[in-house]
Amino acid sequence: MHSSITFLQQLVKQSTDLAFVYSVQEARFLYISESVAAFTGLAPDSSGGGQPQQPLPLRLLELVPQEEHAYLRSGFEELIEKGAGSAALEFRVQRPDQTLSWLRLKAYCLQEEATGNLQLLGMAEDITRRKEYELALLAMKEQKNIVIQVLGHDLRAPLNTISLSMSLMGRELNLEENKSVKQLVEIVERTCRNSLDMIKEVLNLEYLETQELGIKKTRIDLVARMQSQLDAFRLLDKANKTFILHTTTESIYTTIDSIRLMLIMENLLTNAYKFTEARGRIEVSLEERPHTILITVADNGIGIPDALKPLIFDKFTRARRKGTQGEQPVGLGMHLIKTMTDQLDGTIRFESQEGKGTTFYIELPK
């Protein structure tokens, strides 16, 4: 009996895995374990059913869905061509009851010393349940990603528009003459603001906790996006703060994950606003470089104490402080900014002097 078969028989006795030995030159199975026979219906003395030097048992191929034939052939042919080594393959098999099950096959190519003939030694495990869980999780992840995209784009934009419109209406109309209209405007504005805060919190936590959430890049005009975000802060500002945008050109186009970029900038601008006194100044600069874009957010606010600087990017950092108007801190904002900047293959650094202000520098690839 072949030594590889003897070894495999001893191994199978201690395992529930499926096992076989296939002779490439003879194009037939030399050994099929009873577990293979029960799982696939192949008889222990079954021939390969192929022509000499077939790299894959045709009887086995008949049990596999057509769309996976090329994948299996490629894996086995590469293994045979090397004449040694191993390959791991995952594929479906049709069982005698016509149901499909998943197998993970670890195949080894061995060469007999006496004859030089090549043999494929296979050990396979049933991974059907694991695959079902994986596919279910993948489907759930895709559904969740759709919800995140809806929150980030389709729902957030109209709520922003409504909120800004209500803010403008409150400024333009003499609402003191119609207190009921004033009350309605305040309710709509407050509801939109609360909803936007909740959406932002959901997006923040999702992008923080689910860092593998796929990067979805689109081509955008960075200048237009930044101008839009600054306009939103200007309209909502009630402390007479000045917002300025500096750019090297009228338009700067880049291909980037726009939701991540939006969250990075919103958190940076929110922090700058929160830690800048009334009638203060917040400036955003965009500089286009040969391979990168440098985004600078500077304020003349209260600055960051030296003792807190090493902690600034920590999750739930001890560096969190109340804003100049008593805004409550969460301690996630800067950690989120750092996390998403890393996800975009960018870098972030800052300079700050207590009592004089803070400047953040984010450099992102084009």
Protein Blocks (a to p, Z undefined) as FASTA:
>chain_A
ZZklmmmmmmmmmpcbdcddddfklopafbdcfklmmmnopafklcehiaehiabdfklm
mmpcfklmmmmmmmmmmmmmnopacdddddddddfkopacdddddddddddfklopacdd
dddddfklmmmmmmmmmmmmmmmmmmmmmmmmmmmmmmmmmmmmmmmmmmmpcfklmmml
mmmmmmmmmmmmmmmmmmmmmmmmmmmmmmmlccddddddfklmmmmmmmmmmmmpcnhp
acddddfbfbdcddddfklmmmmmmmmmmmmmmmpcehiacdddddddfkbccdddddfb
ebjafklmmmmmpghiakbccdfkopacehlmmmmmmmmmmmnopacdddddehiaccdd
ddddZZ
